[in-house]
Amino acid sequence: MDMINRLWRKDPSSKRTAKDRLKIVLINDRVTNSSHMLDMLKRDIVNIVSNYMEISTDDLDVQITQSPVSDEMGDKVPVLYANIPIKSIRRFRGASDRQK
């Protein structure tokens, strides 16, 4: 009976490793499959950043790349990279300026 138990018992560390790797694969698959999603993301970033700064949309570069994780398995995770040239920063009046 002891031999049967040893055959069916799973190493908890290998189970966790497999689960973590599956999560990374699923996240990567969801992120990199849709160029439409990347276009929507670029548009949202431009809209939000434009509230605070004047930016150059001609030279805008937004990518989803892979970056290594600092662990012993050498796994990679998706990373959002945005290079947004800023023309100028908008000046906002603070609460103390409005009271004067």
PyMOL commands that set and color helices and strands:
alter all, ss='L'
color gray80, all
select helices_A, chain A and resi 2-8+12-32+35-50+95-99
alter helices_A, ss='H'
color red, helices_A
select strands_A, chain A and resi 53-55+61-68+76-83+86-89
alter strands_A, ss='S'
color yellow, strands_A
deselect
rebuild
show_as cartoon
